[in-house]
Each structure stands twice: as structure tokens, then as C-alpha cells.
Amino acid sequence: MLSITAASTTCRFVLLPIRCSDSNPKRGFGTSTNDNNKSNKVRAALEQKKADEEKEFGAIDYDAPVESEKKTIGLGTKIGVGVAVVVFGLVFALGDFLPTGSVGPSEDAAVVGNQLSEEEKNTLQTRLREYEATLSNSPKDPTALEGAAVTLAELGEYTRAASLLEDLTKERPSDPDVFRLLGEVKYKLKDYEGSAGAYESSAKVSSYLSFEVLRGRTNALLAAKKPDEAVRFLVATREGLNKENSAAKTESSTEESEVQKVDPIQVDLLLGKAYSDWGHVSDAVSVYDQIIYSHPEDFRGYLAKGIILKENGNTGDAERMFIQARFFAPENAKALVDRYSRK
């Protein structure tokens, strides 16, 4: 039985890396084995911190290709709805949070099937035939439905994938990942209202708040030209998050709740984008001002505010926001700030 793994992405702001001014221990008087060991530990800790930053911050580098996960599917080492959601998230690779451009599938996100090698395509097509053979005898077999739907999505055959996923939701009505992948497939087919509905169903059957579902539903509503509905949905979500987080702080348990893993800044950024798409510029600016006030060392509030100010002709204040954004941005995000400041 193929396993379904829940996939969620949490992007938390990470401060600029601490630099060690004396990474090479000096020889001679005053240097001991303990000093060397301590220096090695510091160096190792810094390297690990840098690796962790790159891993955590990668989600906001919207132009970065998602190659490692795509390979996992293409080589057939593991296939399932949960894994496909991680890979298929490339559909929303660009402009998810920033108030610029139209909402729609990123043009940088090419059809996944076109990015596969011939060997990978052949592997997927062979697997698809095996699933189809099973479905010819057992049309409701959930494992075969899952495998065939995910394989079709990987091959770029979204219409067929959506049909099988609809069938799979009837066999697994309490599986949030099935609805989530259906939402992504429908988005790719430009069935934005259907996509929003699938994401809403995913949220209803899930035991915790998934940011991927939150983001997907927001983008689908905006693409469906329903920014007012997106705003109401995000405001309600933000209020719920605040209540959940306040309750979690008062509990004696030290375990981190699932809801706390959702980055509140990203939720606010989505809200600001929804206001912007709705034409409520002042409300969007107020959201970004609140991010800056609450998180003055997070570059994302400055960047978002700079973009919307520039789009509305306030170039002087926008430039000051971009300077602040670049100052606080980690090294691997400075190019992102520069790209938007020069548009």
C-alpha cells in the first residue's frame, strides 16, 4: 500500500548569519587542545547554521527550481499524493506573497512533464500502464487511483489526473492531501473556483492548518477574481491563528502545536497581496506597516511595502523601503530585493 505523507512548508525569517572573526586558532602560548576543540565546534556550528538558513529560507526564493523533489518522483523511488504535493507546488513558484503582477500559474514554472528526461518519462508511462491494468479490474482501487493520478500529474496530463483524483476523494474522503493535490491540478487547468473548493475541502478534513493549503486557496480565489472573499478568509484565518497561539502560550505543555508552525508573517503577506489585488492599497500598506512594526528586522515587510509604493508612484518612499529590505535581507535574498527594486 502506498503511503501518503503530509507535506507542509514553513518559511520562517532567519537573521543574518553570525560571522566568526577568528576562525583560525593561533599557535603558540595560550593555545590548548581545549581551545582547538572549541574553535572546531564553533566552526561546525556556524557551518550548520548556514546550511539550516539556506534550507529554511529556500522557500522564499521564488525563482529557484525544485529539482531534488522532482527527481524523487521521476526516478520512481517513491510516489504518492503527499510527495506529489511538494513537487507540484512549483505551480505557485513566483509572486505568491508580493503585491505585484497578475495572479496565475508562473510562466517560469514549465510543465513538469516537459522537464523529465526520456528515461523518466518511460518509467512513469510504464508505471501508469500497470496502474491502469489494475483499475481495469478494480476501478475503485484506492492505491491504483492514487498512483495513476500522481503519475499523470507528473506527466503533465492534468485533465485525466483531475478525473482520477475526483474518484479518489470518494474513496478517501478524509485525506487532506488528496484534496490538496486536486486543488493544484485544477489550478493548473485554470479551474480556479474548483481549485479553491478543493483547498477548502482539504482544510475541513485536516487536523491542523496547512500553510500550503492556505496559500493555494488564496491564490485560487485571487485568480478567480474574488479578492474580497480571499481577504475575508485570510482575516478569519489570522484571527484564528492569534487565538490558537495565545492559548498555546498559556498551556503548561511544552510541545509545539501544529498551528504554531504556520508563519504569521506569510499569512499577513498573503493578506496584503489580497488587499492589493482588490484595489485597497491603503489597507495593504497598513498590513505591511504592522509587519514592519512587529518584526523590524524581517526584510519581507519592507520589500512588500516598497513594491506597492513604487507601483502607486511613490518612488521616494519606495526606495527607502528597498534600502531597508536589502539591509535586513539574508545574503541569498539580496538579489531578490534588487530584482523587485529595479522593476
Stockholm file with secondary structure:
# STOCKHOLM 1.0

chainA/1-343         MLSITAASTTCRFVLLPIRCSDSNPKRGFGTSTNDNNKSNKVRAALEQKKADEEKEFGAIDYDAPVESEKKTIGLGTKIGVGVAVVVFGLVFALGDFLPTGSVGPSEDAAVVGNQLSEEEKNTLQTRLREYEATLSNSPKDPTALEGAAVTLAELGEYTRAASLLEDLTKERPSDPDVFRLLGEVKYKLKDYEGSAGAYESSAKVSSYLSFEVLRGRTNALLAAKKPDEAVRFLVATREGLNKENSAAKTESSTEESEVQKVDPIQVDLLLGKAYSDWGHVSDAVSVYDQIIYSHPEDFRGYLAKGIILKENGNTGDAERMFIQARFFAPENAKALVDRYSRK
#=GR chainA/1-343 SS CCCCCCCCCCCCCCCCCCCCTTCSCCCSTTCCHHHHHHHHHHHHHHHHHHHHHHHHHGGGCTTCCCHHHHHHHHTTSCCCHHHHHHHHGGGGCSSSSSSCSCCSSCTTSCCGGGGSCHHHHHHHHHHHHHHHHHHHHCTTCHHHHHHHHHHHHHTTCHHHHHHHHHHHHHHCTTCHHHHHHHHHHHHHTTCHHHHHHHHHHHHHHCSSCCHHHHHHHHHHHHHTTCHHHHHHHHHHHHHHHHHHHHHHHHSSCCSCCGGGGSCHHHHHHHHHHHHHHHTCHHHHHHHHHHHHHHCTTCHHHHHHHHHHHHHTTCHHHHHHHHHHHHHHSCGGGHHHHHHHHTC
#=GC SS_cons         CCCCCCCCCCCCCCCCCCCCTTCSCCCSTTCCHHHHHHHHHHHHHHHHHHHHHHHHHGGGCTTCCCHHHHHHHHTTSCCCHHHHHHHHGGGGCSSSSSSCSCCSSCTTSCCGGGGSCHHHHHHHHHHHHHHHHHHHHCTTCHHHHHHHHHHHHHTTCHHHHHHHHHHHHHHCTTCHHHHHHHHHHHHHTTCHHHHHHHHHHHHHHCSSCCHHHHHHHHHHHHHTTCHHHHHHHHHHHHHHHHHHHHHHHHSSCCSCCGGGGSCHHHHHHHHHHHHHHHTCHHHHHHHHHHHHHHCTTCHHHHHHHHHHHHHTTCHHHHHHHHHHHHHHSCGGGHHHHHHHHTC
//
